[in-house]
Amino acid sequence: MLKWFLLILLLVGVYLLFFRKNTPTHKNPKNPKTPQDSVMLECAQCGTYVSSEEVIIKNGKYYCSKECANLQ
């Protein structure tokens, strides 16, 4: 009886070790960057829309490039 119990326990252990799908414990990092986090902002000079990651801020206004920021 003990031999059968140990055999079943060994088979379950092998199954759990090799055949179970490994799921990551931490799927998402603390602050993931997603496309939804980026906002499009309008340039105060020319009206072009620029991503919030690429925008230049000068005197509280948003600009698409250094040229537009220097024209103001």
mmCIF file of the N, C-alpha and C atoms, coordinates in Angstrom:
data_MODEL
# 
_entry.id   MODEL 
# 
loop_
_atom_site.group_PDB 
_atom_site.id 
_atom_site.type_symbol 
_atom_site.label_atom_id 
_atom_site.label_alt_id 
_atom_site.label_comp_id 
_atom_site.label_asym_id 
_atom_site.label_entity_id 
_atom_site.label_seq_id 
_atom_site.pdbx_PDB_ins_code 
_atom_site.Cartn_x 
_atom_site.Cartn_y 
_atom_site.Cartn_z 
_atom_site.occupancy 
_atom_site.B_iso_or_equiv 
_atom_site.pdbx_formal_charge 
_atom_site.auth_seq_id 
_atom_site.auth_comp_id 
_atom_site.auth_asym_id 
_atom_site.auth_atom_id 
_atom_site.pdbx_PDB_model_num 
ATOM 1   N N  . MET A 1 1  ? 0.820  -1.196 0.000   1.00 0.00 ? 1  MET A N  1 
ATOM 2   C CA . MET A 1 1  ? 0.000  0.000  0.000   1.00 0.00 ? 1  MET A CA 1 
ATOM 3   C C  . MET A 1 1  ? 0.862  1.258  0.000   1.00 0.00 ? 1  MET A C  1 
ATOM 4   N N  . LEU A 1 2  ? 1.917  1.260  0.812   1.00 0.00 ? 2  LEU A N  1 
ATOM 5   C CA . LEU A 1 2  ? 2.799  2.411  0.883   1.00 0.00 ? 2  LEU A CA 1 
ATOM 6   C C  . LEU A 1 2  ? 3.529  2.623  -0.441  1.00 0.00 ? 2  LEU A C  1 
ATOM 7   N N  . LYS A 1 3  ? 3.843  1.523  -1.138  1.00 0.00 ? 3  LYS A N  1 
ATOM 8   C CA . LYS A 1 3  ? 4.530  1.639  -2.432  1.00 0.00 ? 3  LYS A CA 1 
ATOM 9   C C  . LYS A 1 3  ? 3.635  2.329  -3.458  1.00 0.00 ? 3  LYS A C  1 
ATOM 10  N N  . TRP A 1 4  ? 2.344  2.014  -3.461  1.00 0.00 ? 4  TRP A N  1 
ATOM 11  C CA . TRP A 1 4  ? 1.429  2.649  -4.402  1.00 0.00 ? 4  TRP A CA 1 
ATOM 12  C C  . TRP A 1 4  ? 1.267  4.137  -4.092  1.00 0.00 ? 4  TRP A C  1 
ATOM 13  N N  . PHE A 1 5  ? 1.192  4.467  -2.835  1.00 0.00 ? 5  PHE A N  1 
ATOM 14  C CA . PHE A 1 5  ? 1.078  5.865  -2.425  1.00 0.00 ? 5  PHE A CA 1 
ATOM 15  C C  . PHE A 1 5  ? 2.305  6.656  -2.857  1.00 0.00 ? 5  PHE A C  1 
ATOM 16  N N  . LEU A 1 6  ? 3.492  6.109  -2.665  1.00 0.00 ? 6  LEU A N  1 
ATOM 17  C CA . LEU A 1 6  ? 4.731  6.790  -3.073  1.00 0.00 ? 6  LEU A CA 1 
ATOM 18  C C  . LEU A 1 6  ? 4.821  6.910  -4.593  1.00 0.00 ? 6  LEU A C  1 
ATOM 19  N N  . LEU A 1 7  ? 4.350  5.871  -5.313  1.00 0.00 ? 7  LEU A N  1 
ATOM 20  C CA . LEU A 1 7  ? 4.366  5.920  -6.775  1.00 0.00 ? 7  LEU A CA 1 
ATOM 21  C C  . LEU A 1 7  ? 3.430  7.022  -7.280  1.00 0.00 ? 7  LEU A C  1 
ATOM 22  N N  . ILE A 1 8  ? 2.243  7.112  -6.721  1.00 0.00 ? 8  ILE A N  1 
ATOM 23  C CA . ILE A 1 8  ? 1.291  8.157  -7.119  1.00 0.00 ? 8  ILE A CA 1 
ATOM 24  C C  . ILE A 1 8  ? 1.832  9.537  -6.761  1.00 0.00 ? 8  ILE A C  1 
ATOM 25  N N  . LEU A 1 9  ? 2.423  9.656  -5.601  1.00 0.00 ? 9  LEU A N  1 
ATOM 26  C CA . LEU A 1 9  ? 3.014  10.924 -5.183  1.00 0.00 ? 9  LEU A CA 1 
ATOM 27  C C  . LEU A 1 9  ? 4.149  11.332 -6.122  1.00 0.00 ? 9  LEU A C  1 
ATOM 28  N N  . LEU A 1 10 ? 4.962  10.380 -6.556  1.00 0.00 ? 10 LEU A N  1 
ATOM 29  C CA . LEU A 1 10 ? 6.053  10.652 -7.486  1.00 0.00 ? 10 LEU A CA 1 
ATOM 30  C C  . LEU A 1 10 ? 5.517  11.089 -8.838  1.00 0.00 ? 10 LEU A C  1 
ATOM 31  N N  . LEU A 1 11 ? 4.458  10.412 -9.334  1.00 0.00 ? 11 LEU A N  1 
ATOM 32  C CA . LEU A 1 11 ? 3.868  10.780 -10.625 1.00 0.00 ? 11 LEU A CA 1 
ATOM 33  C C  . LEU A 1 11 ? 3.252  12.177 -10.582 1.00 0.00 ? 11 LEU A C  1 
ATOM 34  N N  . VAL A 1 12 ? 2.580  12.504 -9.500  1.00 0.00 ? 12 VAL A N  1 
ATOM 35  C CA . VAL A 1 12 ? 2.010  13.850 -9.354  1.00 0.00 ? 12 VAL A CA 1 
ATOM 36  C C  . VAL A 1 12 ? 3.122  14.890 -9.306  1.00 0.00 ? 12 VAL A C  1 
ATOM 37  N N  . GLY A 1 13 ? 4.203  14.606 -8.613  1.00 0.00 ? 13 GLY A N  1 
ATOM 38  C CA . GLY A 1 13 ? 5.336  15.520 -8.550  1.00 0.00 ? 13 GLY A CA 1 
ATOM 39  C C  . GLY A 1 13 ? 5.973  15.745 -9.906  1.00 0.00 ? 13 GLY A C  1 
ATOM 40  N N  . VAL A 1 14 ? 6.137  14.672 -10.692 1.00 0.00 ? 14 VAL A N  1 
ATOM 41  C CA . VAL A 1 14 ? 6.699  14.797 -12.042 1.00 0.00 ? 14 VAL A CA 1 
ATOM 42  C C  . VAL A 1 14 ? 5.766  15.617 -12.914 1.00 0.00 ? 14 VAL A C  1 
ATOM 43  N N  . TYR A 1 15 ? 4.457  15.364 -12.809 1.00 0.00 ? 15 TYR A N  1 
ATOM 44  C CA . TYR A 1 15 ? 3.498  16.137 -13.595 1.00 0.00 ? 15 TYR A CA 1 
ATOM 45  C C  . TYR A 1 15 ? 3.579  17.627 -13.256 1.00 0.00 ? 15 TYR A C  1 
ATOM 46  N N  . LEU A 1 16 ? 3.570  17.932 -11.979 1.00 0.00 ? 16 LEU A N  1 
ATOM 47  C CA . LEU A 1 16 ? 3.612  19.337 -11.569 1.00 0.00 ? 16 LEU A CA 1 
ATOM 48  C C  . LEU A 1 16 ? 4.921  20.004 -11.975 1.00 0.00 ? 16 LEU A C  1 
ATOM 49  N N  . LEU A 1 17 ? 5.998  19.260 -11.976 1.00 0.00 ? 17 LEU A N  1 
ATOM 50  C CA . LEU A 1 17 ? 7.299  19.825 -12.293 1.00 0.00 ? 17 LEU A CA 1 
ATOM 51  C C  . LEU A 1 17 ? 7.483  20.068 -13.783 1.00 0.00 ? 17 LEU A C  1 
ATOM 52  N N  . PHE A 1 18 ? 7.021  19.141 -14.625 1.00 0.00 ? 18 PHE A N  1 
ATOM 53  C CA . PHE A 1 18 ? 7.326  19.230 -16.051 1.00 0.00 ? 18 PHE A CA 1 
ATOM 54  C C  . PHE A 1 18 ? 6.159  19.625 -16.946 1.00 0.00 ? 18 PHE A C  1 
ATOM 55  N N  . PHE A 1 19 ? 4.947  19.260 -16.585 1.00 0.00 ? 19 PHE A N  1 
ATOM 56  C CA . PHE A 1 19 ? 3.840  19.425 -17.518 1.00 0.00 ? 19 PHE A CA 1 
ATOM 57  C C  . PHE A 1 19 ? 2.893  20.566 -17.176 1.00 0.00 ? 19 PHE A C  1 
ATOM 58  N N  . ARG A 1 20 ? 2.992  21.113 -16.012 1.00 0.00 ? 20 ARG A N  1 
ATOM 59  C CA . ARG A 1 20 ? 2.123  22.232 -15.653 1.00 0.00 ? 20 ARG A CA 1 
ATOM 60  C C  . ARG A 1 20 ? 2.638  23.483 -16.333 1.00 0.00 ? 20 ARG A C  1 
ATOM 61  N N  . LYS A 1 21 ? 1.739  24.308 -16.821 1.00 0.00 ? 21 LYS A N  1 
ATOM 62  C CA . LYS A 1 21 ? 2.139  25.567 -17.452 1.00 0.00 ? 21 LYS A CA 1 
ATOM 63  C C  . LYS A 1 21 ? 2.694  26.490 -16.388 1.00 0.00 ? 21 LYS A C  1 
ATOM 64  N N  . ASN A 1 22 ? 3.845  27.050 -16.677 1.00 0.00 ? 22 ASN A N  1 
ATOM 65  C CA . ASN A 1 22 ? 4.462  27.984 -15.728 1.00 0.00 ? 22 ASN A CA 1 
ATOM 66  C C  . ASN A 1 22 ? 3.836  29.354 -15.909 1.00 0.00 ? 22 ASN A C  1 
ATOM 67  N N  . THR A 1 23 ? 3.257  29.870 -14.860 1.00 0.00 ? 23 THR A N  1 
ATOM 68  C CA . THR A 1 23 ? 2.664  31.198 -14.896 1.00 0.00 ? 23 THR A CA 1 
ATOM 69  C C  . THR A 1 23 ? 3.569  32.150 -14.136 1.00 0.00 ? 23 THR A C  1 
ATOM 70  N N  . PRO A 1 24 ? 3.898  33.294 -14.739 1.00 0.00 ? 24 PRO A N  1 
ATOM 71  C CA . PRO A 1 24 ? 4.748  34.250 -14.030 1.00 0.00 ? 24 PRO A CA 1 
ATOM 72  C C  . PRO A 1 24 ? 4.016  34.811 -12.815 1.00 0.00 ? 24 PRO A C  1 
ATOM 73  N N  . THR A 1 25 ? 4.758  35.012 -11.751 1.00 0.00 ? 25 THR A N  1 
ATOM 74  C CA . THR A 1 25 ? 4.144  35.527 -10.536 1.00 0.00 ? 25 THR A CA 1 
ATOM 75  C C  . THR A 1 25 ? 3.875  37.022 -10.630 1.00 0.00 ? 25 THR A C  1 
ATOM 76  N N  . HIS A 1 26 ? 4.746  37.766 -11.302 1.00 0.00 ? 26 HIS A N  1 
ATOM 77  C CA . HIS A 1 26 ? 4.571  39.212 -11.472 1.00 0.00 ? 26 HIS A CA 1 
ATOM 78  C C  . HIS A 1 26 ? 4.502  39.488 -12.961 1.00 0.00 ? 26 HIS A C  1 
ATOM 79  N N  . LYS A 1 27 ? 3.293  39.547 -13.484 1.00 0.00 ? 27 LYS A N  1 
ATOM 80  C CA . LYS A 1 27 ? 3.112  39.736 -14.914 1.00 0.00 ? 27 LYS A CA 1 
ATOM 81  C C  . LYS A 1 27 ? 3.379  41.174 -15.344 1.00 0.00 ? 27 LYS A C  1 
ATOM 82  N N  . ASN A 1 28 ? 2.917  42.133 -14.563 1.00 0.00 ? 28 ASN A N  1 
ATOM 83  C CA . ASN A 1 28 ? 3.063  43.544 -14.924 1.00 0.00 ? 28 ASN A CA 1 
ATOM 84  C C  . ASN A 1 28 ? 4.110  44.216 -14.045 1.00 0.00 ? 28 ASN A C  1 
ATOM 85  N N  . PRO A 1 29 ? 4.996  45.008 -14.660 1.00 0.00 ? 29 PRO A N  1 
ATOM 86  C CA . PRO A 1 29 ? 5.912  45.801 -13.838 1.00 0.00 ? 29 PRO A CA 1 
ATOM 87  C C  . PRO A 1 29 ? 5.141  46.885 -13.087 1.00 0.00 ? 29 PRO A C  1 
ATOM 88  N N  . LYS A 1 30 ? 5.818  47.592 -12.187 1.00 0.00 ? 30 LYS A N  1 
ATOM 89  C CA . LYS A 1 30 ? 5.139  48.588 -11.359 1.00 0.00 ? 30 LYS A CA 1 
ATOM 90  C C  . LYS A 1 30 ? 4.488  49.688 -12.186 1.00 0.00 ? 30 LYS A C  1 
ATOM 91  N N  . ASN A 1 31 ? 5.206  50.258 -13.142 1.00 0.00 ? 31 ASN A N  1 
ATOM 92  C CA . ASN A 1 31 ? 4.679  51.343 -13.966 1.00 0.00 ? 31 ASN A CA 1 
ATOM 93  C C  . ASN A 1 31 ? 4.855  51.007 -15.446 1.00 0.00 ? 31 ASN A C  1 
ATOM 94  N N  . PRO A 1 32 ? 3.996  50.192 -16.005 1.00 0.00 ? 32 PRO A N  1 
ATOM 95  C CA . PRO A 1 32 ? 4.169  49.854 -17.414 1.00 0.00 ? 32 PRO A CA 1 
ATOM 96  C C  . PRO A 1 32 ? 3.800  51.026 -18.306 1.00 0.00 ? 32 PRO A C  1 
ATOM 97  N N  . LYS A 1 33 ? 4.566  51.244 -19.343 1.00 0.00 ? 33 LYS A N  1 
ATOM 98  C CA . LYS A 1 33 ? 4.257  52.279 -20.315 1.00 0.00 ? 33 LYS A CA 1 
ATOM 99  C C  . LYS A 1 33 ? 3.380  51.666 -21.390 1.00 0.00 ? 33 LYS A C  1 
ATOM 100 N N  . THR A 1 34 ? 2.186  52.173 -21.556 1.00 0.00 ? 34 THR A N  1 
ATOM 101 C CA . THR A 1 34 ? 1.273  51.687 -22.568 1.00 0.00 ? 34 THR A CA 1 
ATOM 102 C C  . THR A 1 34 ? 0.958  52.827 -23.528 1.00 0.00 ? 34 THR A C  1 
ATOM 103 N N  . PRO A 1 35 ? 0.512  52.503 -24.715 1.00 0.00 ? 35 PRO A N  1 
ATOM 104 C CA . PRO A 1 35 ? 0.177  53.568 -25.666 1.00 0.00 ? 35 PRO A CA 1 
ATOM 105 C C  . PRO A 1 35 ? -0.908 54.501 -25.151 1.00 0.00 ? 35 PRO A C  1 
ATOM 106 N N  . GLN A 1 36 ? -1.756 54.025 -24.233 1.00 0.00 ? 36 GLN A N  1 
ATOM 107 C CA . GLN A 1 36 ? -2.808 54.882 -23.710 1.00 0.00 ? 36 GLN A CA 1 
ATOM 108 C C  . GLN A 1 36 ? -2.262 55.960 -22.789 1.00 0.00 ? 36 GLN A C  1 
ATOM 109 N N  . ASP A 1 37 ? -1.044 55.772 -22.251 1.00 0.00 ? 37 ASP A N  1 
ATOM 110 C CA . ASP A 1 37 ? -0.462 56.769 -21.358 1.00 0.00 ? 37 ASP A CA 1 
ATOM 111 C C  . ASP A 1 37 ? -0.010 58.017 -22.122 1.00 0.00 ? 37 ASP A C  1 
ATOM 112 N N  . SER A 1 38 ? 0.241  57.884 -23.408 1.00 0.00 ? 38 SER A N  1 
ATOM 113 C CA . SER A 1 38 ? 0.705  58.991 -24.222 1.00 0.00 ? 38 SER A CA 1 
ATOM 114 C C  . SER A 1 38 ? -0.496 59.798 -24.714 1.00 0.00 ? 38 SER A C  1 
ATOM 115 N N  . VAL A 1 39 ? -0.454 61.109 -24.494 1.00 0.00 ? 39 VAL A N  1 
ATOM 116 C CA . VAL A 1 39 ? -1.543 62.003 -24.896 1.00 0.00 ? 39 VAL A CA 1 
ATOM 117 C C  . VAL A 1 39 ? -1.028 62.889 -26.015 1.00 0.00 ? 39 VAL A C  1 
ATOM 118 N N  . MET A 1 40 ? -1.876 63.180 -26.984 1.00 0.00 ? 40 MET A N  1 
ATOM 119 C CA . MET A 1 40 ? -1.505 64.065 -28.079 1.00 0.00 ? 40 MET A CA 1 
ATOM 120 C C  . MET A 1 40 ? -1.847 65.502 -27.693 1.00 0.00 ? 40 MET A C  1 
ATOM 121 N N  . LEU A 1 41 ? -0.861 66.386 -27.823 1.00 0.00 ? 41 LEU A N  1 
ATOM 122 C CA . LEU A 1 41 ? -1.031 67.794 -27.471 1.00 0.00 ? 41 LEU A CA 1 
ATOM 123 C C  . LEU A 1 41 ? -0.802 68.663 -28.699 1.00 0.00 ? 41 LEU A C  1 
ATOM 124 N N  . GLU A 1 42 ? -1.515 69.772 -28.779 1.00 0.00 ? 42 GLU A N  1 
ATOM 125 C CA . GLU A 1 42 ? -1.423 70.657 -29.938 1.00 0.00 ? 42 GLU A CA 1 
ATOM 126 C C  . GLU A 1 42 ? -0.340 71.708 -29.735 1.00 0.00 ? 42 GLU A C  1 
ATOM 127 N N  . CYS A 1 43 ? 0.480  71.917 -30.760 1.00 0.00 ? 43 CYS A N  1 
ATOM 128 C CA . CYS A 1 43 ? 1.533  72.933 -30.731 1.00 0.00 ? 43 CYS A CA 1 
ATOM 129 C C  . CYS A 1 43 ? 0.879  74.318 -30.728 1.00 0.00 ? 43 CYS A C  1 
ATOM 130 N N  . ALA A 1 44 ? 1.331  75.203 -29.854 1.00 0.00 ? 44 ALA A N  1 
ATOM 131 C CA . ALA A 1 44 ? 0.761  76.540 -29.750 1.00 0.00 ? 44 ALA A CA 1 
ATOM 132 C C  . ALA A 1 44 ? 1.103  77.400 -30.964 1.00 0.00 ? 44 ALA A C  1 
ATOM 133 N N  . GLN A 1 45 ? 2.156  77.073 -31.702 1.00 0.00 ? 45 GLN A N  1 
ATOM 134 C CA . GLN A 1 45 ? 2.593  77.871 -32.837 1.00 0.00 ? 45 GLN A CA 1 
ATOM 135 C C  . GLN A 1 45 ? 1.952  77.430 -34.153 1.00 0.00 ? 45 GLN A C  1 
ATOM 136 N N  . CYS A 1 46 ? 2.113  76.135 -34.496 1.00 0.00 ? 46 CYS A N  1 
ATOM 137 C CA . CYS A 1 46 ? 1.686  75.681 -35.821 1.00 0.00 ? 46 CYS A CA 1 
ATOM 138 C C  . CYS A 1 46 ? 0.451  74.783 -35.792 1.00 0.00 ? 46 CYS A C  1 
ATOM 139 N N  . GLY A 1 47 ? 0.017  74.320 -34.620 1.00 0.00 ? 47 GLY A N  1 
ATOM 140 C CA . GLY A 1 47 ? -1.195 73.513 -34.530 1.00 0.00 ? 47 GLY A CA 1 
ATOM 141 C C  . GLY A 1 47 ? -0.988 72.024 -34.754 1.00 0.00 ? 47 GLY A C  1 
ATOM 142 N N  . THR A 1 48 ? 0.256  71.596 -34.915 1.00 0.00 ? 48 THR A N  1 
ATOM 143 C CA . THR A 1 48 ? 0.551  70.179 -35.099 1.00 0.00 ? 48 THR A CA 1 
ATOM 144 C C  . THR A 1 48 ? 0.364  69.440 -33.785 1.00 0.00 ? 48 THR A C  1 
ATOM 145 N N  . TYR A 1 49 ? -0.171 68.235 -33.875 1.00 0.00 ? 49 TYR A N  1 
ATOM 146 C CA . TYR A 1 49 ? -0.339 67.428 -32.669 1.00 0.00 ? 49 TYR A CA 1 
ATOM 147 C C  . TYR A 1 49 ? 0.911  66.590 -32.432 1.00 0.00 ? 49 TYR A C  1 
ATOM 148 N N  . VAL A 1 50 ? 1.377  66.612 -31.188 1.00 0.00 ? 50 VAL A N  1 
ATOM 149 C CA . VAL A 1 50 ? 2.610  65.930 -30.800 1.00 0.00 ? 50 VAL A CA 1 
ATOM 150 C C  . VAL A 1 50 ? 2.331  65.072 -29.579 1.00 0.00 ? 50 VAL A C  1 
ATOM 151 N N  . SER A 1 51 ? 3.015  63.933 -29.505 1.00 0.00 ? 51 SER A N  1 
ATOM 152 C CA . SER A 1 51 ? 2.887  63.052 -28.346 1.00 0.00 ? 51 SER A CA 1 
ATOM 153 C C  . SER A 1 51 ? 3.381  63.764 -27.094 1.00 0.00 ? 51 SER A C  1 
ATOM 154 N N  . SER A 1 52 ? 2.778  63.457 -25.956 1.00 0.00 ? 52 SER A N  1 
ATOM 155 C CA . SER A 1 52 ? 3.182  64.096 -24.701 1.00 0.00 ? 52 SER A CA 1 
ATOM 156 C C  . SER A 1 52 ? 4.605  63.716 -24.311 1.00 0.00 ? 52 SER A C  1 
ATOM 157 N N  . GLU A 1 53 ? 5.124  62.632 -24.877 1.00 0.00 ? 53 GLU A N  1 
ATOM 158 C CA . GLU A 1 53 ? 6.499  62.226 -24.594 1.00 0.00 ? 53 GLU A CA 1 
ATOM 159 C C  . GLU A 1 53 ? 7.511  63.052 -25.393 1.00 0.00 ? 53 GLU A C  1 
ATOM 160 N N  . GLU A 1 54 ? 7.078  63.668 -26.494 1.00 0.00 ? 54 GLU A N  1 
ATOM 161 C CA . GLU A 1 54 ? 7.990  64.407 -27.370 1.00 0.00 ? 54 GLU A CA 1 
ATOM 162 C C  . GLU A 1 54 ? 7.781  65.919 -27.319 1.00 0.00 ? 54 GLU A C  1 
ATOM 163 N N  . VAL A 1 55 ? 6.774  66.368 -26.596 1.00 0.00 ? 55 VAL A N  1 
ATOM 164 C CA . VAL A 1 55 ? 6.420  67.782 -26.599 1.00 0.00 ? 55 VAL A CA 1 
ATOM 165 C C  . VAL A 1 55 ? 7.469  68.616 -25.854 1.00 0.00 ? 55 VAL A C  1 
ATOM 166 N N  . ILE A 1 56 ? 7.611  69.873 -26.284 1.00 0.00 ? 56 ILE A N  1 
ATOM 167 C CA . ILE A 1 56 ? 8.505  70.829 -25.631 1.00 0.00 ? 56 ILE A CA 1 
ATOM 168 C C  . ILE A 1 56 ? 7.619  71.856 -24.929 1.00 0.00 ? 56 ILE A C  1 
ATOM 169 N N  . ILE A 1 57 ? 7.861  72.079 -23.649 1.00 0.00 ? 57 ILE A N  1 
ATOM 170 C CA . ILE A 1 57 ? 7.059  73.029 -22.873 1.00 0.00 ? 57 ILE A CA 1 
ATOM 171 C C  . ILE A 1 57 ? 7.885  74.277 -22.618 1.00 0.00 ? 57 ILE A C  1 
ATOM 172 N N  . LYS A 1 58 ? 7.333  75.426 -23.008 1.00 0.00 ? 58 LYS A N  1 
ATOM 173 C CA . LYS A 1 58 ? 8.010  76.704 -22.800 1.00 0.00 ? 58 LYS A CA 1 
ATOM 174 C C  . LYS A 1 58 ? 6.955  77.729 -22.404 1.00 0.00 ? 58 LYS A C  1 
ATOM 175 N N  . ASN A 1 59 ? 7.165  78.363 -21.258 1.00 0.00 ? 59 ASN A N  1 
ATOM 176 C CA . ASN A 1 59 ? 6.232  79.375 -20.726 1.00 0.00 ? 59 ASN A CA 1 
ATOM 177 C C  . ASN A 1 59 ? 4.810  78.818 -20.595 1.00 0.00 ? 59 ASN A C  1 
ATOM 178 N N  . GLY A 1 60 ? 4.695  77.549 -20.220 1.00 0.00 ? 60 GLY A N  1 
ATOM 179 C CA . GLY A 1 60 ? 3.390  76.944 -20.003 1.00 0.00 ? 60 GLY A CA 1 
ATOM 180 C C  . GLY A 1 60 ? 2.649  76.544 -21.264 1.00 0.00 ? 60 GLY A C  1 
ATOM 181 N N  . LYS A 1 61 ? 3.296  76.655 -22.429 1.00 0.00 ? 61 LYS A N  1 
ATOM 182 C CA . LYS A 1 61 ? 2.667  76.274 -23.691 1.00 0.00 ? 61 LYS A CA 1 
ATOM 183 C C  . LYS A 1 61 ? 3.417  75.088 -24.285 1.00 0.00 ? 61 LYS A C  1 
ATOM 184 N N  . TYR A 1 62 ? 2.718  74.320 -25.115 1.00 0.00 ? 62 TYR A N  1 
ATOM 185 C CA . TYR A 1 62 ? 3.286  73.124 -25.738 1.00 0.00 ? 62 TYR A CA 1 
ATOM 186 C C  . TYR A 1 62 ? 3.718  73.438 -27.163 1.00 0.00 ? 62 TYR A C  1 
ATOM 187 N N  . TYR A 1 63 ? 4.917  72.942 -27.521 1.00 0.00 ? 63 TYR A N  1 
ATOM 188 C CA . TYR A 1 63 ? 5.455  73.144 -28.868 1.00 0.00 ? 63 TYR A CA 1 
ATOM 189 C C  . TYR A 1 63 ? 5.941  71.815 -29.435 1.00 0.00 ? 63 TYR A C  1 
ATOM 190 N N  . CYS A 1 64 ? 5.861  71.692 -30.771 1.00 0.00 ? 64 CYS A N  1 
ATOM 191 C CA . CYS A 1 64 ? 6.230  70.443 -31.433 1.00 0.00 ? 64 CYS A CA 1 
ATOM 192 C C  . CYS A 1 64 ? 7.729  70.359 -31.672 1.00 0.00 ? 64 CYS A C  1 
ATOM 193 N N  . SER A 1 65 ? 8.410  71.488 -31.746 1.00 0.00 ? 65 SER A N  1 
ATOM 194 C CA . SER A 1 65 ? 9.845  71.477 -32.037 1.00 0.00 ? 65 SER A CA 1 
ATOM 195 C C  . SER A 1 65 ? 10.517 72.708 -31.431 1.00 0.00 ? 65 SER A C  1 
ATOM 196 N N  . LYS A 1 66 ? 11.829 72.709 -31.444 1.00 0.00 ? 66 LYS A N  1 
ATOM 197 C CA . LYS A 1 66 ? 12.579 73.861 -30.931 1.00 0.00 ? 66 LYS A CA 1 
ATOM 198 C C  . LYS A 1 66 ? 12.340 75.083 -31.804 1.00 0.00 ? 66 LYS A C  1 
ATOM 199 N N  . GLU A 1 67 ? 12.134 74.869 -33.094 1.00 0.00 ? 67 GLU A N  1 
ATOM 200 C CA . GLU A 1 67 ? 11.904 75.989 -34.001 1.00 0.00 ? 67 GLU A CA 1 
ATOM 201 C C  . GLU A 1 67 ? 10.602 76.724 -33.641 1.00 0.00 ? 67 GLU A C  1 
ATOM 202 N N  . CYS A 1 68 ? 9.545  75.954 -33.401 1.00 0.00 ? 68 CYS A N  1 
ATOM 203 C CA . CYS A 1 68 ? 8.264  76.577 -33.020 1.00 0.00 ? 68 CYS A CA 1 
ATOM 204 C C  . CYS A 1 68 ? 8.379  77.254 -31.651 1.00 0.00 ? 68 CYS A C  1 
ATOM 205 N N  . ALA A 1 69 ? 9.122  76.668 -30.743 1.00 0.00 ? 69 ALA A N  1 
ATOM 206 C CA . ALA A 1 69 ? 9.270  77.261 -29.414 1.00 0.00 ? 69 ALA A CA 1 
ATOM 207 C C  . ALA A 1 69 ? 10.067 78.556 -29.480 1.00 0.00 ? 69 ALA A C  1 
ATOM 208 N N  . ASN A 1 70 ? 11.031 78.651 -30.387 1.00 0.00 ? 70 ASN A N  1 
ATOM 209 C CA . ASN A 1 70 ? 11.854 79.855 -30.495 1.00 0.00 ? 70 ASN A CA 1 
ATOM 210 C C  . ASN A 1 70 ? 11.165 80.954 -31.286 1.00 0.00 ? 70 ASN A C  1 
ATOM 211 N N  . LEU A 1 71 ? 10.172 80.623 -32.134 1.00 0.00 ? 71 LEU A N  1 
ATOM 212 C CA . LEU A 1 71 ? 9.442  81.633 -32.896 1.00 0.00 ? 71 LEU A CA 1 
ATOM 213 C C  . LEU A 1 71 ? 8.504  82.439 -32.016 1.00 0.00 ? 71 LEU A C  1 
ATOM 214 N N  . GLN A 1 72 ? 8.079  81.902 -30.926 1.00 0.00 ? 72 GLN A N  1 
ATOM 215 C CA . GLN A 1 72 ? 7.099  82.546 -30.048 1.00 0.00 ? 72 GLN A CA 1 
ATOM 216 C C  . GLN A 1 72 ? 7.682  83.709 -29.316 1.00 0.00 ? 72 GLN A C  1 
# 
